[in-house]
Amino acid sequence: MSESEWTKILGWPGYRVYRSEINEESKTVRLWVRRKRGNRKLECSGCGRRIHEIAEVYEREVRDLPCFEYRTTVVIELYRLRCPECGIKAEKVALLPSKAPFSKRFEEAVGQACESAAVRRVARQFGLAASTVRAIDLRYLQRWAQGRRRPALRQMGVDEIYLGKKQKFLTVVTNLETGEPLWFGRERKKETLDEFFEKHLSAFQRSAIRAAEGFGRFLIFLSAASFASAARLSLSYKDMLSG
């Protein structure tokens, strides 16, 4: 099979196969790829700035989706860039979302398998260690969370979790309309919730809150009153006495 045909089968945008190797005994395929001539936009993996100066060319092996019954390894040619802010940094490649030796679409396949099967079963399916599958699934979920559009926070719930004598309490903020936990903070002080309002919500998001409800101390809800003035605080009688 020619390199141009392997390029079409691999389907990596902006990259072409220039060498291939098939091992029938071990049922493996190795493909060597490099950028196409028109694909010369290089970005620093540290700051995202577009860089033109190349410091070094190197190769990296990653596991990709299997080709029929053959396990596929892609050897990709990459650049280390000389960034004026970050120094020598590897280029940013969308197909390689982390430093782990797996392509993005391979990690997505593992993550999607974890949605309907136990980790050990997925590990056997892909021939990976269970700890590796857990790490891949965590990265998959993090990318999913970053890319999705979160519902507006209009009804906020605040609760606390007791963890024991050393850690004591965690403060949990929840979107009551969706039932989704949004944030966890150490301890159950007013300053704890102040951090959530200041660092994780914009002024517009704070103004959109119409109700705040929970079972923590009344002191916590003083933060909601000061940062989200439109919120109607809903507290139990016990909370008011403990405040």
C-alpha positions in Angstrom: 0.0 0.0 0.0 1.3 3.4 -0.9 2.0 6.2 1.6 -0.7 8.4 0.0 -3.2 5.6 0.6 -2.0 5.2 4.2 -2.5 9.0 4.6 -6.1 8.7 3.6 -6.7 5.7 5.9 -5.1 7.4 8.9 -7.1 10.6 8.4 -4.9 12.9 10.5 -5.7 16.5 9.3 -2.5 18.3 8.2 -0.3 15.3 8.3 0.9 12.7 5.8 2.4 9.3 6.1 5.9 9.0 4.6 6.8 5.5 5.9 4.9 2.4 7.0 5.7 -1.0 8.5 3.4 -4.0 9.0 4.2 -6.9 11.3 1.9 -9.8 10.5 3.1 -12.0 13.4 2.4 -9.4 16.1 -0.5 -7.9 14.2 0.9 -4.4 14.4 1.1 -1.4 12.1 3.6 1.4 12.5 3.1 4.7 10.5 5.6 7.5 10.4 4.0 10.9 9.8 5.0 14.5 9.4 3.3 17.8 8.6 2.1 18.5 5.1 3.8 21.4 3.3 0.9 23.8 3.8 0.6 22.9 7.5 3.3 25.2 9.1 1.4 27.0 11.8 3.3 26.3 14.9 2.0 27.2 18.4 3.8 27.1 21.7 2.3 24.5 24.1 2.9 26.8 27.0 1.4 30.1 26.0 -0.3 29.4 22.7 1.7 32.0 20.8 2.5 31.4 17.2 6.2 30.7 16.8 8.4 30.6 13.7 11.8 29.6 15.2 12.4 25.8 15.5 14.9 24.7 18.0 14.8 20.9 17.4 13.0 18.2 15.5 12.1 15.0 17.3 9.8 12.0 17.1 7.1 10.7 19.4 5.3 7.4 19.4 1.6 7.3 20.2 -1.0 4.6 20.1 -3.9 5.3 17.7 -7.2 3.5 16.9 -6.6 0.0 15.5 -6.6 -0.6 11.8 -8.9 -3.7 11.4 -7.3 -6.3 13.7 -3.9 -4.6 13.7 -2.7 -2.5 16.6 -1.6 0.9 15.3 1.3 3.0 16.4 1.9 6.4 14.9 5.5 7.9 15.0 4.9 11.6 14.6 7.5 14.2 13.7 7.3 17.1 16.1 9.1 20.4 16.8 10.6 22.0 19.9 10.1 25.7 19.5 12.1 28.7 20.8 9.4 30.8 22.5 10.4 34.3 23.7 8.2 33.9 26.8 8.4 30.2 27.7 11.9 29.3 26.3 12.2 25.9 24.6 8.8 24.3 24.4 7.2 21.5 22.4 4.7 22.6 19.8 1.0 22.4 20.5 -0.7 19.6 18.5 -4.5 19.2 18.8 -4.2 15.5 17.9 -2.1 14.9 21.0 -3.9 16.4 24.0 -1.5 15.3 26.7 2.0 13.9 27.3 0.6 10.4 27.5 1.5 8.1 24.5 -2.0 8.1 23.1 -3.8 10.1 20.3 -6.8 12.2 21.2 -9.2 9.9 19.3 -7.8 6.8 21.1 -8.4 8.4 24.4 -11.9 9.4 23.3 -12.6 5.8 22.4 -11.5 4.6 25.8 -13.5 7.4 27.6 -16.6 6.5 25.7 -16.2 2.8 26.5 -15.9 3.8 30.2 -19.4 5.3 30.0 -21.0 1.9 29.7 -18.5 -0.5 31.2 -16.3 -1.1 34.2 -12.7 0.1 34.2 -11.3 -3.5 34.3 -13.4 -4.6 31.4 -12.3 -1.6 29.3 -8.7 -2.3 30.3 -9.0 -5.9 29.0 -10.7 -4.6 25.8 -7.8 -2.2 24.9 -5.0 -4.2 26.5 -4.2 -1.5 29.1 -3.6 -1.4 32.8 -6.6 -0.3 34.9 -4.7 2.7 36.3 -4.0 3.8 32.7 -7.7 3.6 31.8 -8.6 5.6 34.8 -6.1 8.3 33.9 -7.4 8.4 30.3 -11.0 8.6 31.4 -10.2 11.5 33.7 -8.6 13.5 30.9 -11.5 12.6 28.6 -14.0 14.0 31.2 -11.9 17.1 31.8 -11.9 17.9 28.1 -15.6 17.2 27.9 -16.3 19.6 30.8 -14.1 22.3 29.3 -15.8 22.1 25.9 -19.4 22.0 27.0 -21.7 24.9 27.6 -22.7 25.0 31.3 -26.3 25.9 32.2 -26.9 29.3 33.8 -26.7 29.3 37.6 -30.1 30.8 38.8 -30.8 28.6 41.8 -27.8 27.9 44.0 -27.6 25.2 46.7 -24.9 25.2 49.4 -24.2 22.2 51.6 -21.4 20.8 53.7 -19.7 17.4 53.8 -18.0 16.2 57.0 -14.7 14.4 56.3 -13.4 13.7 59.8 -11.4 15.4 62.5 -8.4 16.4 60.4 -10.1 17.8 57.2 -13.4 18.5 59.0 -15.7 20.1 56.4 -16.0 20.7 52.7 -18.4 23.3 51.3 -20.3 22.1 48.2 -22.0 24.5 45.7 -24.6 23.0 43.5 -26.9 24.1 40.6 -30.3 23.1 42.0 -32.0 23.2 38.6 -29.6 20.6 37.1 -28.5 18.8 40.3 -24.9 19.3 39.2 -22.1 20.0 41.8 -20.2 23.1 40.6 -17.5 23.7 43.2 -15.9 22.3 46.4 -14.2 24.5 49.0 -12.3 23.7 52.1 -14.0 24.4 55.5 -17.4 26.1 55.9 -16.6 29.7 56.5 -17.9 32.9 54.8 -14.5 33.3 53.2 -14.9 29.9 51.6 -17.9 30.9 49.7 -16.4 34.4 49.0 -13.7 32.6 47.0 -16.3 30.9 44.8 -18.1 34.2 44.1 -14.9 36.1 43.4 -12.9 33.7 41.4 -15.4 31.4 39.7 -18.3 33.7 38.8 -18.4 36.9 36.8 -20.4 39.9 37.8 -23.1 38.9 35.3 -23.2 35.3 36.6 -23.6 36.6 40.1 -26.4 38.9 39.2 -28.3 36.0 37.5 -28.7 34.1 40.8 -32.3 34.3 42.0 -32.3 31.9 44.9 -29.8 30.4 47.3 -30.7 27.5 49.5 -28.9 25.1 51.8 -28.3 23.6 55.2 -25.0 25.1 56.2 -24.3 27.8 58.7 -26.1 31.1 58.3 -22.7 32.8 58.1 -22.1 31.3 54.7 -25.1 32.9 53.2 -23.9 36.4 54.2 -21.4 35.9 51.4 -24.3 35.2 48.9 -26.0 38.3 50.2 -23.0 40.6 49.6 -22.0 39.2 46.2 -25.4 38.3 44.8 -27.7 41.0 46.1 -30.6 39.7 44.0 -30.6 36.3 45.6 -33.5 35.4 47.9 -31.9 33.4 50.7 -33.8 30.3 51.8 -32.7 29.0 55.2 -34.1 26.7 57.8 -34.9 27.9 61.3 -32.1 25.8 62.7 -29.6 27.5 60.4 -30.6 31.0 61.7 -30.1 29.9 65.3 -26.7 28.4 64.5 -25.6 31.6 62.7 
